[in-house]
């Protein structure tokens, strides 16, 4: 069974980068299903997600933290939480995957892109998925939505640095259907995905 998007009230593909972060976050809400049948919501990260993000980060295994940040971090500082949740949705875009509703909503995965240069057409991407939700298609679904948002924002290429042994993330990129280039340097794979417009 493949992870799939069910429906949305306002899809990422239709979002315009020129609108305010508040309006954009309120509009982006996509319902999806993971490979195991778990129902999830993909939405824009909001400033009110600081506590959800802190809890989600504390639940990551040391291995997952290292694969995401390339060094060990034990907690996110208030400044880091602000940086990760107070986004402009032009040069820094973040999406959250959640389960549950309202006060019971739990953040289980995040992805984001940050433009390499302000207003430029290249952006660096990053993903983190809660350990118990890995290998269920979460990163694949998030990448699909992030690509749709990026295309609407004028981003033409995603770049990422991936540890050579992070085979799961590499497979997500390789199976994306997007033209991919990669090179290895000092044990790190430098990946570039071309975001060709949908025909």
C-alpha positions in Angstrom: 0.0 0.0 0.0 1.3 3.4 -1.0 1.1 6.6 1.1 -1.3 8.9 -0.6 -3.0 12.3 -0.4 -6.7 12.1 0.0 -8.0 15.7 -0.4 -7.3 19.2 0.7 -9.1 22.4 1.5 -6.3 24.4 -0.1 -3.5 22.5 -1.7 0.1 23.5 -1.6 0.2 23.6 -5.4 -2.4 26.4 -5.4 -0.7 28.5 -2.7 0.8 31.8 -3.7 4.0 32.8 -2.1 3.1 36.5 -2.0 0.4 36.1 0.6 1.1 36.6 4.3 2.4 33.8 6.4 -0.7 33.8 8.5 -3.1 33.5 5.5 -0.9 30.9 3.9 -0.7 28.7 7.1 -4.4 29.0 7.6 -5.1 27.8 4.0 -2.7 24.9 3.6 -4.3 21.8 5.1 -4.0 18.5 3.2 -5.4 15.2 4.4 -3.3 12.1 3.6 -2.8 8.4 4.5 0.4 6.7 5.3 1.3 3.3 3.9 -0.1 1.5 7.0 -3.4 3.4 6.8 -2.6 6.0 9.5 -4.6 9.2 8.7 -2.5 12.3 8.9 -2.7 16.0 8.1 0.0 18.0 6.3 -0.1 21.7 7.1 2.1 24.8 7.3 4.2 25.2 10.4 2.8 27.9 12.6 4.3 30.0 15.5 2.0 28.1 17.9 3.8 24.9 17.1 6.8 25.6 19.3 5.7 23.2 22.1 4.7 20.5 19.6 8.0 20.8 17.9 9.9 20.7 21.2 8.1 17.5 22.3 8.6 15.9 18.9 12.3 16.7 18.9 12.7 15.2 22.4 11.2 12.0 21.1 13.8 11.5 18.4 16.5 8.9 18.9 20.1 10.1 18.9 20.6 8.4 15.5 17.7 10.4 14.0 19.0 13.7 15.5 22.5 13.0 14.1 21.2 12.2 10.6 19.2 15.4 10.6 21.8 17.8 12.1 25.1 15.9 11.6 25.9 16.3 15.3 24.2 15.6 18.6 21.7 18.1 20.0 19.9 17.4 23.3 17.3 20.2 23.1 16.1 23.1 21.0 16.7 26.5 22.4 14.0 29.2 22.5 15.8 31.0 19.7 16.0 27.8 17.6 12.3 27.1 18.2 11.5 30.7 17.0 13.6 30.2 13.9 11.9 26.9 13.1 8.3 28.1 13.6 8.1 31.8 12.8 8.5 31.6 9.0 8.0 34.1 6.2 6.8 31.5 3.6 8.8 33.1 0.9 12.5 32.3 1.7 11.8 29.9 4.5 8.9 27.5 4.2 8.0 24.7 6.6 5.4 21.9 6.6 4.3 19.7 9.5 2.7 16.3 9.5 0.3 15.8 12.4 -2.1 13.2 13.8 -5.0 14.0 16.1 -7.0 17.2 16.3 -6.9 20.5 18.2 -5.4 20.1 21.7 -4.6 16.5 21.0 -2.7 17.3 17.8 0.7 15.7 17.7 3.5 16.6 15.3 5.1 13.5 13.8 7.2 14.8 11.0 8.5 18.1 9.5 10.1 19.3 6.4 11.3 22.7 5.2 13.1 24.6 2.5 15.3 27.6 2.9 16.5 29.5 -0.1 20.2 29.5 -0.6 20.0 33.2 -1.6 17.1 35.5 -0.7 14.6 35.4 -3.5 16.8 32.9 -5.5 15.6 29.8 -7.3 17.7 27.2 -5.3 16.7 26.1 -1.8 18.1 23.7 0.8 15.7 21.1 2.2 15.6 19.2 5.4 13.3 16.5 6.9 12.8 14.9 10.3 10.3 12.0 11.0 9.5 10.6 14.4 11.2 7.2 14.8 7.9 5.3 15.2 6.6 6.8 12.0 9.6 6.1 9.8 9.3 3.7 6.8 5.6 4.5 6.4 5.9 7.1 3.6 5.8 10.2 5.7 8.9 11.8 4.1 7.6 11.0 0.6 4.3 12.7 1.2 6.0 15.7 2.7 8.4 16.0 -0.2 5.5 15.9 -2.7 3.8 18.8 -0.9 7.0 20.8 -0.5 7.8 20.5 -4.2 4.4 21.8 -5.0 4.9 24.8 -2.7 8.4 25.4 -4.0 7.3 25.5 -7.7 4.7 28.1 -6.8 7.3 30.1 -5.1 9.7 30.1 -8.1 12.2 27.5 -6.6 13.7 25.5 -9.4 16.1 23.3 -7.5 16.3 21.6 -4.1 19.7 20.8 -2.6 20.4 18.7 0.4 23.3 17.2 2.3 22.7 13.6 3.4 25.0 11.3 5.4 26.2 8.5 3.2 24.6 5.9 5.4 21.2 7.6 5.6 19.8 5.3 2.9 16.1 5.9 3.8 16.4 9.6 2.9 18.4 8.9 -0.2 15.7 6.5 -1.3 13.0 9.2 -0.8 15.0 11.5 -3.1 15.8 8.8 -5.6 12.1 7.6 -5.8 10.7 11.2 -6.1 10.6 11.0 -9.9 12.6 14.2 -10.1 15.9 14.5 -12.0 18.6 13.9 -9.5 22.3 14.6 -9.3 24.6 13.6 -6.5 28.2 13.6 -5.5 30.0 12.3 -2.4 32.4 14.4 -0.4 33.9 13.5 3.0 31.2 10.9 3.6 28.4 13.3 2.8 26.2 13.0 -0.3 25.4 16.4 -1.9 22.0 15.9 -3.6 20.3 18.2 -6.1 16.8 17.7 -7.4 15.5 19.6 -10.4 11.9 20.8 -9.9 10.7 20.7 -13.4 7.2 22.2 -13.8 4.4 19.7 -14.0 3.0 19.3 -17.5 
